């Protein structure tokens, strides 16, 4: 019998296999990273 794997609990420090439904948050985080890299003011994100 194969154990059922939970994709939402990959373990501490490991990225889950898929971040489903997080496109908006990932895009916002990319903007924050780009602004920081350019030395521009940024807004923090709360997840």
Secondary structure as the mmCIF struct_conf table of DSSP 4:
data_model
#
loop_
_struct_conf.conf_type_id
_struct_conf.id
_struct_conf.beg_label_comp_id
_struct_conf.beg_label_asym_id
_struct_conf.beg_label_seq_id
_struct_conf.end_label_comp_id
_struct_conf.end_label_asym_id
_struct_conf.end_label_seq_id
HELX_LH_PP_P HELX_LH_PP_P1 UNK A 2 UNK A 5
TURN_TY1_P TURN_TY1_P1 UNK A 7 UNK A 8
TURN_TY1_P TURN_TY1_P2 UNK A 12 UNK A 13
BEND BEND1 UNK A 17 UNK A 17
TURN_TY1_P TURN_TY1_P3 UNK A 20 UNK A 21
HELX_RH_AL_P HELX_RH_AL_P1 UNK A 23 UNK A 37
TURN_TY1_P TURN_TY1_P4 UNK A 38 UNK A 39
#
